[in-house]
Structure formats: structure tokens, C-alpha cells
Amino acid sequence: MKLVKFALIAVASLLFIVVVGAGVAFFLIPAEKLAVVAAVEVKKATGRDLSITGDVSPSLYPVLGATVTQATLSNADWASDENLFSVGEATLGVRVMPLLSGRIEIEEIRLTDAAIALEVSADGEPNWTFEDRPGGDPASPQNRGAESSSSAGDEEREIELTQIGRIRLVLENAAITFDNRASGRSFATRDFALAANLESPDQPLEVEGAGVLNDQKFNLSLTLTTPLKLAGGDPALLDLSAGFGGAALDYTGTVTGFAGGAKPSAKGALSASADDLPSLVSALGAAPPGATDDTFQSLSFDGQVALSGNAAELSGMAITLDGQTVSGNASFDLGGARPLLIASLLADDLNLAPYMRGDSKGGSGKKGAGGAKKGGAKTGSSARSWSKEPIDLSVLKAIDADVSVKAQSLLLDKGTIRDADLRATLKNGELTLQIIELSMFDGGASGDIRINGAGVPKIGADLKIDSVQLFQILSSLADVEKLEGLGAATINVRSGGKNLNAIMNHLRGTASMRLTDGAILGINLAAMARNATGAFSLGGDNVRKTDFRRDLRQFQDQEGRREEF
């Protein structure tokens, strides 16, 4: 709202010049004196210095107005730029005949070569915050009178709006910079052109704009029907389209404003898309995601949105990332101690394999593992040690969430999970992943995994795995290809520590595993017992495999043992 106030002050200053300009025509006051008078009034209203070093050229009929060249408005004393606002030429024209009947119809406000330098200091102070009533006494009769009831203020505002007629605003070659020292974010807009037209407050407001933001072209198209309803607290129809750096956003629905202290709201259809996600994120001044040639390249959203103050609801939404779609509903609430996200998502078939693969240039594949073996025992020992780097889970305290996901299938790098039914809850820094149902590798899994980031990191897991194919799951998740058969496991573990080494060394709990129809691949123990050299022979009919049910038992029988496998 402070920024809106700045815009209103700028327009009011030009209106003042126009009114005084009319007096010039009648009383022959030198036009250059207008600059001095306007500077005094702006100083009273804002506490900033208005400087007009160019010409002031008033006009009388048929348009009452003035043209000002080379005007500047001083900046906050701590800001890096000398001026908050500067303009090469500003023209304001008001129609004479409606003005005589008490109605304001602005023929045109045109700003050419305008520049606005917005900044936020390291302690969060914006440079567009002006002094309120400098030198005024809050207890004075004038200020007490300004504190009238909200209903009276609304009536006055309605009367003022009904007295306003046509308004046309034009910006040519404008530049806007923004530098937030507190967050480190910044952007720069140049070649900005804008045209806004309003025939009357009860008619549609139409806005068209285009320019360059952070070296990316953007455009804007807006139709608001009607501003008078919006100012009165009633819903107004909004049709908004915007484009930036290959991304597009469209909204069609209703909006409400701040009238009577009400919270702004919106309800309608929203769609957004980004065909080049890395370029878009970079243009916005953020770090792009860890994208590869086929991941995090495109993103789109379609659905219904309902905003009310700090809360938002998304219904019937479809989110598509790299051609894969997830549908469902979600809600956000920013009014609590932490933002709250609640979502229920559905998907048919999702291919997660591209997102699970590491950087191919990182050498994390089998060749890298083989290289570690060749490096000697010391290298191997180092590779098996647990990291002592501190674990920071403070990010878990940034938001609360309750997200449910159901998917028909999840394609992994080496396998497929079917009928996935998962729920993740995050509250007060504790994350719980509940596996309600999961069909994988001809078996299934259920249970939950807990991670607590409030204080010293803590973990816990209660999992049950039934009849999974060992070769498929081990080769997919652990690159182990020496064991096959059916496996079942029950895991109940707890631990905690400031780093991975501490967590693994303090691991406590129980775990049991049962193997059925198992076999060790790549070696035949029975053949070893009969012929040590034949077990590793490249020829013959020997199979490099130890069957738990047959070969291993025969080998142990020969040694006089009766253990069962």
C-alpha cells in the first residue's frame, strides 16, 4: 500500500501543477515559479525533495494541463541511488468542461523516460516509506477529525470515486530496479511500456504492458470489471494474462480489495506454464534445480484457486512436470506459526528413474566402485566409514504439512513399484513417512519412517517387507547382484546423533530376515567341495550358483552338519 501511496502522491503533485497552471494563464504568474511551489507541497506531503530542472509548460483549453521536464524525487538518506524517482517528461491533461461541474476526467497522464529505484535495507526498511504528516500533532483537531468512522470514510471514498471520470495513463521507456538487501534478491526492468484506460469507475479498467525484466521479455494484459465494486468491497471480475521468459500465466475469476479493512481474496481458474524451467528460475534470481537434459525442464499447472487473506485452496488441479501429471487438491495457510500445507495427490504411472540417477560425469557408477577397490585397503576403508559432517535438519521446522500420494505405478531405475499409497506428515520439525500400501518386486511393504529435526536429529523405522524378489530389490536399490530368492524382513530401529557416524553407531532395535528359495550367484559351493578348481572353471556344465535348498545343504551334509537354510 505504501507503493500505491507513492503513485498517488506523484499524480497529486502533477494535479497541483495543473491547477496552478490554470492560474498562470489567468494571472500571468511566471511558469518557472510553479516548480518552487510544487516542491514545497511535495516536501510537506512526503518529506522528500522534488526538483524540476527543466521546463514547466501549462495549457488551458481544451485540456487543462501541464508538461514538466527533468523532474526528480529524492531518495531515503540510506539508499544507494540519489533519487527514488526521476522522469524525463511528464504530461498531465484534465478536461475543462467536466472539471467545471466538479467531475475529474483525466485526458492523459504520460510519463516518458521514468526511472524508479526501489530498495529494502538490510534491516527490512523500504525506501518508499514516506513521513506521515510531518510536523503534525496526532492530537490536533485536524488529525482527530481524520479519524472518523470507517463507514463515513467509505461514504466519502464512494463520493470521490463517482466524481472521477475517464483516466488514461501511459508509460514510455520506463525503468524499475529493485534491490532487497535483507534477502539478497534483486531485479531490473527496462524498456517498460504501459497503457491503462478507464472510462469511469463503473466501467472496465484495461491495462496493457510489455518490457524486459532481468534480460527476459515480459508482457501483461489485464481487464478489471469494475474498479468501483472493488473499492466498495464487492467482488470484481478480473481477466489477467502475463508472459515472462517463455512462461505464461492466466487467471479468470473474481477479486476483492481492502475496503473496510477486509482481507483481499480471489476465486477463479488459474493456469501457468514454463517451457524452460531452468532459464525461468535463473531469470528470477534464484538457483535453478539440479536439472539434466530430461529432468526439471518444463512445468505447468491448471486448476481452480480460492484465496482469502493468508489462506489458499487449490482444487481440481493438474501439475505436469516434464510431461508427467499429478492431480488432486491442496491448501495453504500462512496465518499460523509456520506455513501449513495439506494436499491429496493422485497419479497413474510416474517414471522416477531419470530423477534418481546421479550426474553421469560424477563417476558414481560401477567404474567408480571398481576404482575404489583398486585403490587399496585404505581407500576401501575410507569408503565404508560414516560421515562425521554435522546434519542440519532445521529445514523441517520451516513448514508443517500433511501430504497423501497415491500412484498406480512408480518406475524406478531398476524396477517398478505398484499400488503406492503413501502419506507424509511434518509437524514441529518431525517428519513421518507412512507406507500404507506398496507392491514391489512381487511382494509388498508397509510401515513408517520417522525423522525428527527438532534438536539433535533422531530417526526411527518400523517396517515390514513381505516376499520380495531379492535379486530385483538388491540390484535396484543397492547394486547387489549376488543373491536371489524370496525375502521377508521386519525392521524396528531407533537412533540419534549430530552426524551419520553417530547415528549408525547408536543404532538400536531389532531386525529379522527370512529367505526362501535363495541362491548365491557367481559361485558354486557344492562344486568347490568336490573340485576346488572346478568351482571357478570357465568350461564344463557347472553352474556358478549355490542353491540354498540343494547345493549348500549337500555340501554341509558331507561335513556332517544338519543346519537348515
ChimeraX attribute file (.defattr): number of C-alpha atoms within 10 A of each C-alpha:
attribute: neighborCount
match mode: 1-to-1
recipient: residues
	/A:1	8
	/A:2	12
	/A:3	14
	/A:4	10
	/A:5	13
	/A:6	16
	/A:7	12
	/A:8	12
	/A:9	15
	/A:10	15
	/A:11	14
	/A:12	13
	/A:13	17
	/A:14	22
	/A:15	21
	/A:16	18
	/A:17	25
	/A:18	25
	/A:19	16
	/A:20	20
	/A:21	26
	/A:22	19
	/A:23	15
	/A:24	19
	/A:25	14
	/A:26	9
	/A:27	9
	/A:28	10
	/A:29	14
	/A:30	11
	/A:31	19
	/A:32	14
	/A:33	12
	/A:34	22
	/A:35	19
	/A:36	13
	/A:37	13
	/A:38	20
	/A:39	18
	/A:40	15
	/A:41	15
	/A:42	20
	/A:43	15
	/A:44	16
	/A:45	16
	/A:46	19
	/A:47	17
	/A:48	20
	/A:49	17
	/A:50	23
	/A:51	17
	/A:52	21
	/A:53	13
	/A:54	15
	/A:55	17
	/A:56	22
	/A:57	18
	/A:58	25
	/A:59	18
	/A:60	20
	/A:61	12
	/A:62	11
	/A:63	17
	/A:64	22
	/A:65	29
	/A:66	26
	/A:67	22
	/A:68	22
	/A:69	19
	/A:70	17
	/A:71	19
	/A:72	21
	/A:73	22
	/A:74	17
	/A:75	20
	/A:76	19
	/A:77	11
	/A:78	12
	/A:79	17
	/A:80	14
	/A:81	15
	/A:82	14
	/A:83	20
	/A:84	20
	/A:85	21
	/A:86	25
	/A:87	19
	/A:88	17
	/A:89	19
	/A:90	22
	/A:91	20
	/A:92	25
	/A:93	26
	/A:94	26
	/A:95	21
	/A:96	19
	/A:97	15
	/A:98	15
	/A:99	16
	/A:100	9
	/A:101	9
	/A:102	10
	/A:103	18
	/A:104	21
	/A:105	22
	/A:106	25
	/A:107	19
	/A:108	20
	/A:109	22
	/A:110	19
	/A:111	25
	/A:112	18
	/A:113	19
	/A:114	22
	/A:115	22
	/A:116	19
	/A:117	21
	/A:118	24
	/A:119	25
	/A:120	21
	/A:121	16
	/A:122	12
	/A:123	10
	/A:124	12
	/A:125	14
	/A:126	18
	/A:127	19
	/A:128	20
	/A:129	14
	/A:130	17
	/A:131	13
	/A:132	11
	/A:133	13
	/A:134	12
	/A:135	8
	/A:136	10
	/A:137	11
	/A:138	12
	/A:139	9
	/A:140	10
	/A:141	10
	/A:142	11
	/A:143	13
	/A:144	11
	/A:145	10
	/A:146	11
	/A:147	12
	/A:148	10
	/A:149	9
	/A:150	12
	/A:151	10
	/A:152	11
	/A:153	14
	/A:154	16
	/A:155	12
	/A:156	11
	/A:157	14
	/A:158	15
	/A:159	11
	/A:160	12
	/A:161	19
	/A:162	14
	/A:163	16
	/A:164	19
	/A:165	20
	/A:166	18
	/A:167	20
	/A:168	20
	/A:169	17
	/A:170	19
	/A:171	20
	/A:172	16
	/A:173	16
	/A:174	21
	/A:175	21
	/A:176	17
	/A:177	16
	/A:178	15
	/A:179	18
	/A:180	18
	/A:181	15
	/A:182	13
	/A:183	12
	/A:184	10
	/A:185	13
	/A:186	17
	/A:187	16
	/A:188	15
	/A:189	20
	/A:190	19
	/A:191	16
	/A:192	22
	/A:193	20
	/A:194	20
	/A:195	17
	/A:196	19
	/A:197	18
	/A:198	22
	/A:199	16
	/A:200	19
	/A:201	21
	/A:202	16
	/A:203	17
	/A:204	20
	/A:205	20
	/A:206	17
	/A:207	19
	/A:208	17
	/A:209	17
	/A:210	19
	/A:211	20
	/A:212	18
	/A:213	22
	/A:214	17
	/A:215	13
	/A:216	15
	/A:217	17
	/A:218	20
	/A:219	19
	/A:220	17
	/A:221	18
	/A:222	18
	/A:223	18
	/A:224	20
	/A:225	20
	/A:226	20
	/A:227	23
	/A:228	19
	/A:229	20
	/A:230	22
	/A:231	20
	/A:232	19
	/A:233	20
	/A:234	15
	/A:235	22
	/A:236	21
	/A:237	21
	/A:238	22
	/A:239	17
	/A:240	17
	/A:241	18
	/A:242	18
	/A:243	18
	/A:244	20
	/A:245	22
	/A:246	15
	/A:247	19
	/A:248	18
	/A:249	18
	/A:250	17
	/A:251	20
	/A:252	18
	/A:253	19
	/A:254	20
	/A:255	23
	/A:256	24
	/A:257	20
	/A:258	14
	/A:259	17
	/A:260	13
	/A:261	9
	/A:262	12
	/A:263	14
	/A:264	17
	/A:265	18
	/A:266	22
	/A:267	22
	/A:268	17
	/A:269	20
	/A:270	19
	/A:271	19
	/A:272	18
	/A:273	20
	/A:274	22
	/A:275	17
	/A:276	15
	/A:277	24
	/A:278	19
	/A:279	17
	/A:280	19
	/A:281	15
	/A:282	13
	/A:283	18
	/A:284	17
	/A:285	13
	/A:286	12
	/A:287	11
	/A:288	15
	/A:289	13
	/A:290	11
	/A:291	13
	/A:292	15
	/A:293	7
	/A:294	10
	/A:295	16
	/A:296	18
	/A:297	18
	/A:298	19
	/A:299	19
	/A:300	20
	/A:301	18
	/A:302	20
	/A:303	18
	/A:304	19
	/A:305	21
	/A:306	19
	/A:307	20
	/A:308	16
	/A:309	13
	/A:310	14
	/A:311	15
	/A:312	18
	/A:313	18
	/A:314	21
	/A:315	17
	/A:316	13
	/A:317	21
	/A:318	22
	/A:319	19
	/A:320	16
	/A:321	18
	/A:322	14
	/A:323	12
	/A:324	16
	/A:325	18
	/A:326	19
	/A:327	20
	/A:328	18
	/A:329	17
	/A:330	19
	/A:331	18
	/A:332	17
	/A:333	18
	/A:334	14
	/A:335	11
	/A:336	10
	/A:337	10
	/A:338	15
	/A:339	16
	/A:340	19
	/A:341	19
	/A:342	16
	/A:343	19
	/A:344	15
	/A:345	18
	/A:346	17
	/A:347	18
	/A:348	15
	/A:349	18
	/A:350	18
	/A:351	14
	/A:352	16
	/A:353	14
	/A:354	14
	/A:355	15
	/A:356	10
	/A:357	13
	/A:358	13
	/A:359	12
	/A:360	9
	/A:361	7
	/A:362	8
	/A:363	12
	/A:364	12
	/A:365	14
	/A:366	10
	/A:367	10
	/A:368	12
	/A:369	13
	/A:370	10
	/A:371	13
	/A:372	17
	/A:373	15
	/A:374	11
	/A:375	10
	/A:376	10
	/A:377	11
	/A:378	10
	/A:379	13
	/A:380	15
	/A:381	11
	/A:382	11
	/A:383	13
	/A:384	8
	/A:385	10
	/A:386	14
	/A:387	14
	/A:388	12
	/A:389	10
	/A:390	13
	/A:391	14
	/A:392	13
	/A:393	19
	/A:394	13
	/A:395	10
	/A:396	19
	/A:397	18
	/A:398	15
	/A:399	17
	/A:400	21
	/A:401	20
	/A:402	17
	/A:403	16
	/A:404	18
	/A:405	17
	/A:406	20
	/A:407	19
	/A:408	15
	/A:409	20
	/A:410	20
	/A:411	15
	/A:412	18
	/A:413	16
	/A:414	13
	/A:415	16
	/A:416	21
	/A:417	20
	/A:418	21
	/A:419	17
	/A:420	21
	/A:421	18
	/A:422	19
	/A:423	18
	/A:424	18
	/A:425	17
	/A:426	22
	/A:427	18
	/A:428	16
	/A:429	19
	/A:430	19
	/A:431	21
	/A:432	19
	/A:433	18
	/A:434	20
	/A:435	18
	/A:436	14
	/A:437	16
	/A:438	20
	/A:439	20
	/A:440	23
	/A:441	19
	/A:442	16
	/A:443	16
	/A:444	19
	/A:445	21
	/A:446	17
	/A:447	18
	/A:448	19
	/A:449	17
	/A:450	19
	/A:451	20
	/A:452	22
	/A:453	20
	/A:454	16
	/A:455	12
	/A:456	13
	/A:457	22
	/A:458	18
	/A:459	19
	/A:460	20
	/A:461	19
	/A:462	18
	/A:463	18
	/A:464	18
	/A:465	19
	/A:466	20
	/A:467	19
	/A:468	22
	/A:469	21
	/A:470	24
	/A:471	22
	/A:472	22
	/A:473	21
	/A:474	16
	/A:475	17
	/A:476	17
	/A:477	12
	/A:478	9
	/A:479	14
	/A:480	14
	/A:481	16
	/A:482	15
	/A:483	19
	/A:484	25
	/A:485	18
	/A:486	20
	/A:487	20
	/A:488	19
	/A:489	16
	/A:490	17
	/A:491	16
	/A:492	17
	/A:493	16
	/A:494	17
	/A:495	18
	/A:496	21
	/A:497	19
	/A:498	17
	/A:499	17
	/A:500	18
	/A:501	16
	/A:502	16
	/A:503	19
	/A:504	15
	/A:505	12
	/A:506	13
	/A:507	15
	/A:508	14
	/A:509	13
	/A:510	11
	/A:511	13
	/A:512	10
	/A:513	11
	/A:514	13
	/A:515	18
	/A:516	16
	/A:517	13
	/A:518	20
	/A:519	24
	/A:520	19
	/A:521	16
	/A:522	15
	/A:523	18
	/A:524	22
	/A:525	23
	/A:526	23
	/A:527	22
	/A:528	14
	/A:529	17
	/A:530	11
	/A:531	12
	/A:532	13
	/A:533	10
	/A:534	16
	/A:535	20
	/A:536	17
	/A:537	14
	/A:538	10
	/A:539	8
	/A:540	7
	/A:541	8
	/A:542	15
	/A:543	16
	/A:544	18
	/A:545	21
	/A:546	22
	/A:547	22
	/A:548	19
	/A:549	14
	/A:550	13
	/A:551	17
	/A:552	22
	/A:553	20
	/A:554	18
	/A:555	18
	/A:556	16
	/A:557	12
	/A:558	11
	/A:559	10
	/A:560	9
	/A:561	11
	/A:562	11
	/A:563	9
	/A:564	9
	/A:565	14
